């Protein structure tokens, strides 16, 4: 809405208040809203509002912010060990203890113009958008819920970056990790054994050195290129899914945990990693959202958000972040 119309509306409101109370018209004056205010809101039906900023307007050309180009938006509300060191967190603020990478996937409300998906954590690893065959596409089905829509399962299309010599390589060579996503899966695959990838870190067409995938009936962990614990979980709805790995746990069942909307889900099949098994991240590894490096492992649905941590997130932190993300999975 033009600023002039909003300003006039404020003056009319002030006049009405002055006439009814006989007092000063201070309540409506000086509170005109700019188009930036309008762009930050949306209708309840999720219709995108004009004025939203897209990554197409940013001066970026690469996935890693090198070569003197803009690295993308400055990290907001995230850090690596600089805040939220204790459990509990602040209302409306994501806990980021052990955070390595966080992708809000809100660079546009529609289309396939942005060249990158920005990492909101420190030392960002920005992902190169790989649009292929019409997917993925940025969508905004509801206010504060922007993401990447994949239209076809087991097809190409992704957002990816090389992790060699980055913050993801050495810290993830550990016994603990957490993958956190907000996702709506309409279809993962039509063939038993085929897995659609949500967050995949690995090489070539392997199962993944660390990966969270989805099959016909639920979610699956890949660890050092071996398929491990599986969780049968109803899908087809927007969910906050958190997978926690801690191979230092004495009890095998505690080494891998899956939470859906902050609630622990028991594993149904597959073996957890061995005691104290360390994730191995080779030099040629990549991080890929919505697919594998070799492609053709997409899902049909929307990936709204993804984050990777190098700690085993405790249950109370999982529940806190799930509450925050259930309402708003976009950049603060």
C-alpha positions in Angstrom: 0.0 0.0 0.0 1.4 3.5 -0.9 2.8 5.4 2.0 0.5 8.4 1.2 -2.6 6.3 1.7 -1.4 5.0 5.0 -0.5 8.5 6.1 -4.0 9.8 5.2 -5.6 6.9 7.1 -3.6 7.9 10.2 -4.7 11.5 10.0 -8.4 10.5 9.5 -8.1 8.2 12.6 -6.5 11.0 14.6 -9.3 13.4 13.5 -12.0 11.0 14.6 -10.3 10.5 18.0 -9.9 14.2 18.5 -13.6 14.8 17.7 -14.9 12.1 20.0 -12.7 12.9 23.0 -12.1 16.6 22.6 -8.5 16.0 23.5 -5.2 15.8 21.7 -5.0 13.8 18.5 -1.6 12.2 19.4 -2.8 8.6 19.2 -2.8 8.5 15.4 -0.1 11.0 14.5 3.4 10.0 13.7 2.5 6.3 13.3 2.3 6.0 9.5 3.6 2.7 8.2 6.0 2.2 5.3 5.8 -0.5 2.7 8.4 -2.4 4.8 5.9 -2.8 7.5 3.3 -4.1 5.1 5.8 -6.6 3.6 6.5 -8.1 7.0 2.9 -9.2 7.5 0.5 -11.4 5.5 -3.1 -12.4 5.4 -4.2 -15.4 7.4 -4.6 -17.4 4.3 -0.9 -17.1 3.6 -1.1 -14.9 0.5 2.3 -13.3 -0.1 2.4 -9.6 0.3 4.1 -7.3 -2.2 7.4 -5.8 -1.1 9.0 -8.9 0.2 12.8 -9.0 -0.3 14.1 -11.8 -2.5 17.6 -13.0 -2.9 17.5 -11.9 -6.6 18.1 -8.4 -5.3 21.2 -9.4 -3.5 24.6 -9.1 -5.2 25.6 -12.8 -4.9 27.0 -15.2 -7.5 28.5 -18.1 -5.6 27.5 -20.6 -3.0 30.2 -19.8 -0.5 30.4 -16.0 -0.5 33.9 -15.9 -2.0 35.4 -13.7 -4.6 34.3 -10.5 -3.0 30.6 -10.9 -3.3 28.0 -10.4 -0.7 27.7 -13.4 1.7 24.0 -12.7 2.2 22.1 -11.4 5.2 24.0 -11.0 8.4 23.5 -13.8 10.9 20.4 -12.9 13.0 19.4 -14.6 16.2 22.0 -17.3 15.8 25.5 -17.9 17.0 27.9 -20.8 17.7 28.1 -21.1 21.4 27.8 -17.4 22.0 24.3 -17.6 23.5 21.7 -20.0 24.7 24.4 -22.1 26.3 21.9 -23.3 29.0 18.8 -25.2 28.2 15.4 -23.6 28.2 15.9 -20.7 25.8 14.0 -17.5 25.5 10.4 -17.4 24.2 10.3 -17.1 20.4 14.1 -17.4 20.0 15.7 -20.6 18.7 18.3 -22.2 20.9 21.6 -22.5 18.9 24.0 -24.2 21.2 26.3 -26.2 18.9 24.7 -24.7 15.8 26.8 -25.2 12.6 24.4 -24.2 9.8 20.8 -22.9 9.7 18.8 -22.4 6.5 15.5 -20.5 6.8 14.8 -21.0 3.0 13.0 -17.7 2.8 15.0 -15.9 0.1 11.8 -15.4 -1.9 8.1 -15.9 -1.5 7.7 -17.5 -4.9 9.6 -18.5 -8.0 13.1 -19.7 -8.8 15.1 -16.5 -9.0 17.4 -16.6 -6.0 20.8 -18.1 -6.8 21.5 -19.1 -3.2 20.0 -20.3 0.0 21.7 -18.4 2.8 23.2 -19.9 6.0 22.1 -17.7 8.9 24.8 -19.0 11.3 28.3 -17.5 11.6 30.9 -18.3 8.9 28.1 -19.1 6.5 28.0 -21.9 4.0 25.6 -20.7 1.5 23.9 -23.2 -0.8 23.8 -23.0 -4.5 20.2 -23.5 -5.8 20.0 -26.2 -8.4 16.8 -25.7 -10.2 16.1 -28.7 -12.4 12.9 -29.7 -14.2 10.8 -27.0 -12.5 11.9 -27.8 -9.0 12.4 -26.7 -6.3 10.4 -23.4 -6.2 10.2 -21.0 -3.4 6.6 -20.9 -2.0 4.9 -19.1 0.9 1.7 -21.0 1.7 1.3 -19.2 5.0 2.7 -16.2 6.7 6.1 -16.9 8.3 6.2 -20.3 6.6 8.3 -19.8 3.4 10.1 -22.8 1.9 11.2 -24.9 -1.1 8.5 -26.9 -2.8 9.4 -30.0 -4.6 6.7 -31.1 -7.0 8.0 -34.6 -7.9 9.4 -37.4 -5.8 12.6 -39.2 -6.9 13.6 -36.4 -9.3 16.4 -33.8 -9.5 16.6 -30.4 -7.9 18.3 -29.3 -4.7 20.3 -26.7 -2.8 23.9 -27.8 -2.2 27.4 -26.8 -1.2 30.9 -28.4 -0.9 31.8 -28.8 2.7 35.6 -29.3 2.2 37.6 -27.0 4.5 34.4 -25.5 6.0 32.9 -25.4 9.5 30.9 -28.5 8.7 33.9 -30.8 8.0 35.9 -31.0 11.2 33.2 -30.3 13.9 31.0 -33.1 12.4 33.7 -35.6 12.8 32.4 -36.4 16.2 30.0 -38.8 18.0 27.2 -36.3 18.4 25.0 -34.4 15.9 21.5 -33.1 15.4 19.5 -32.4 12.2 16.4 -30.2 12.6 13.9 -29.6 9.8 10.5 -28.2 9.2 8.9 -30.2 6.4 5.7 -31.3 4.8 6.0 -34.6 2.9 3.2 -35.4 0.5 5.1 -38.3 -1.0 8.5 -39.7 -0.3 8.7 -42.6 -2.7 6.5 -45.2 -4.4 9.0 -48.1 -4.0 10.0 -49.8 -0.7 13.6 -49.1 -0.1 13.8 -45.8 -2.0 14.5 -42.9 0.3 13.9 -39.3 -0.4 16.5 -37.0 1.2 15.8 -34.1 3.4 19.3 -33.2 4.7 22.1 -35.2 3.2 25.8 -34.9 3.9 28.0 -37.3 1.9 29.7 -38.2 -1.3 28.4 -39.2 -4.7 25.4 -41.5 -4.6 26.0 -43.1 -1.2 23.5 -43.3 1.6 25.2 -40.4 3.4 27.8 -39.9 6.1 25.0 -38.1 8.0 21.6 -37.9 6.5 17.9 -37.6 7.4 15.7 -39.2 4.8 12.1 -40.2 4.3 10.6 -43.4 2.9 7.1 -44.7 2.3 6.2 -44.9 6.0 8.6 -42.7 8.0 12.1 -41.3 8.5 15.5 -43.0 8.3 19.0 -42.2 9.6 22.1 -42.8 7.4 25.4 -42.9 9.3 28.8 -43.4 7.6 27.0 -44.6 4.5 25.0 -47.3 6.3 21.2 -47.1 6.8 20.5 -47.2 10.5 17.5 -46.5 12.7 14.1 -46.1 11.1 11.0 -44.5 12.6 7.5 -45.2 11.3 5.8 -41.8 11.5 2.6 -40.5 9.8 3.5 -37.7 7.4 1.5 -35.6 5.0 1.4 -32.6 7.4 3.8 -29.8 8.2 6.0 -31.1 11.0 9.1 -30.1 13.0 11.4 -33.2 12.8 14.5 -33.4 14.9 17.0 -36.3 14.7 19.5 -36.5 17.5 22.6 -38.8 17.4 24.9 -39.6 20.4 26.9 -42.7 19.8 28.5 -42.2 23.3 25.3 -43.4 24.9 25.7 -46.7 26.7 22.2 -47.9 25.8 22.0 -48.6 22.1 18.4 -47.3 21.7 19.6 -43.9 23.1 22.2 -43.4 20.4 19.6 -42.2 17.9 16.4 -40.4 18.7 13.7 -38.8 16.6 11.3 -36.1 17.7 8.2 -35.0 15.8 6.9 -31.6 16.9 9.0 -32.0 20.1 7.7 -35.4 21.0 10.0 -38.4 21.1 9.1 -41.2 18.6 10.4 -44.8 19.3 12.5 -46.4 16.6 10.8 -49.2 14.8 13.6 -51.0 12.9 17.2 -50.8 12.0 20.3 -50.8 14.2 21.8 -47.6 15.7 25.5 -46.8 15.2 28.0 -48.7 17.3 29.2 -47.3 20.6 31.4 -44.2 20.1 31.2 -44.5 16.3 32.5 -41.2 14.9 31.0 -39.6 11.8 33.5 -39.6 9.0 33.3 -36.5 6.7 35.7 -36.9 3.7 37.2 -34.0 1.8 34.9 -34.5 -1.2 31.7 -34.4 0.9 28.7 -32.0 0.1 25.7 -30.9 2.1 22.5 -31.2 0.0 19.0 -30.2 0.9 16.1 -32.1 -0.7 18.2 -34.5 -2.6 21.5 -36.4 -2.8 24.5 -35.1 -4.7 23.7 -37.7 -7.4 20.2 -36.3 -7.6 16.9 -38.2 -8.3 16.1 -38.5 -4.6 13.7 -35.7 -4.0 10.4 -35.8 -2.2 7.1 -34.3 -3.1 6.2 -31.6 -0.6 7.8 -28.5 1.1 11.1 -28.1 3.0 10.6 -25.0 5.1 13.8 -25.0 7.2 16.9 -27.0 8.0 19.7 -26.8 10.5 22.7 -28.9 11.6 24.3 -29.0 15.0 27.4 -30.7 16.3 25.8 -31.5 19.7 23.2 -34.1 20.8 20.3 -31.6 21.4 18.7 -32.4 24.8 14.9 -33.1 24.9 14.0 -29.7 26.5 15.9 -27.8 23.7 14.2 -29.9 21.1 10.8 -29.1 22.5 11.6 -25.4 22.8 12.8 -25.1 19.2 9.8 -27.1 18.0 7.4 -24.7 19.6 9.2 -21.7 17.9 9.4 -23.3 14.5 5.8 -24.5 14.6 4.7 -20.9 14.5 7.5 -19.2 12.4 10.2 -20.9 10.4 11.5 -17.8 8.6 14.4 -15.5 9.4 13.8 -13.2 12.5 
